[in-house]
Amino acid sequence: MSVSGAYMTIRYETSADRVATITLNRPEALNAFDRQMCEEMRSVWQRVRGDESIHAVVLRAEGDRAFCAGLDVKKSYGQPDDVWNHEDPGELLSPKWQKVWKPVVCAVQGMCTAGAFYFLNEADIVICSEDATFFDSHVTYGMVSALEPVGLMRRVGLAQTLRMALSGNDERVGAQTALDIGLVTEVVTRASLWERANEIAAEIAAKPSAATQGTVRAIWESLDRPYRAAMEQGLIYTRLGNPIGMAEVERNPPKRKTPRIR
């Protein structure tokens, strides 16, 4: 794996299996994001988008205590004076806001709270280690939880989202419950978390990117459209992506292997 880029709050690495790995690297601050991390995340998403050698992404975090504690409240985020020019940090952190359709596998360990859901809500596959806990601390500190729940509802539904949003620090969702409610798709040991995330991403990256990117885009954009409009849009994407992806498979047929049972 090769390390590239002069980032201060994250690490960016690429490997021969066409996977890019982004590592949140502020463990001393529980990987909370500040203005600099947000700017660096926007930059790295654009880097991923423009690199045709990258077919999938792993998003992970350094340290054992937390995947991410949300916005770093000990530092000023630095919003402009004009309130109408304020921005949501989630726009910079989000691959989908940055029009990145390459599949993202998110690996969570330790605490995952508040603004950390920006990362989970727009990942395509989320796995976690056995020690992971998920909660939304906003209301405990007198803040309205209004943004992260919008994406969370798409994953776990209204009832679970409301319970997490209103419980604040009083209740945490453990790894097994996160699996049961669909917040994550797999629970592994802490020691195997990064390896498993890379394994999933590498399997995806081995497939034609025209097919995987089109799939990601069609599914995510369908969430913002009525059923018939989503179907019509999806049909357009099959006509755009299928000829490219199928031609690649014809040139390089996939190796036959026994599928896993999940």
SULRA-V183535 format. One line per field, one symbol per residue. ss: DSSP state (H for helix, E for strand, - for the rest). phi: phi as a letter, one per 40 degrees, with the letter a starting at -180 (. if undefined). burial: 1 if it has 9 or more other ideal C-beta (glycine too) atoms within 8 Angstrom, else 0. Layout:
ss = ???
phi = ???
burial = ???
This chain:
ss = -EEE-----EEEEE----EEEEEE--HHH---E-HHHHHHHHHHHHHHHH-----EEEEEE----EEE--E-----------HHH---HHHHH---------EEEEEE--EEEHHHHHHHH---EEEEE---EEE---HHH------HHHHHHHHHHHHHHHHHHHHHHH--EEHHHHHH-----EEE-HHHHHHHHHHHHHHHH---HHHHHHHHHHHHHH----HHHHHHHHHHHHHHHHHHHHHHHHH-----------
phi = .bcagbcbbbbbbbbccgbcbbbcbbccbffccbdccccccdccccccdcccccbabbbaacgccacabgccccbccgccccdcbcbcdcccccccccfcbcdbbbbbbgcbafcccdcccbccbbbaccccbbabcdcdbgbccbbdccccdccbgccccccccccfccabcccccdcccgcbbabbcccbdccccccccccccccdcccccccdcccccccbbcdccccccccccccccccccccccccbdcccacccbb
burial = 0000001011111110011111111110111111101111111111111010011111111110011111110000100000000000110111111101111111111111111111111110111111111111111000001001111110110001111110110000101001101011011101001101110111011111111111011101110010000100110011011101110110000000000000
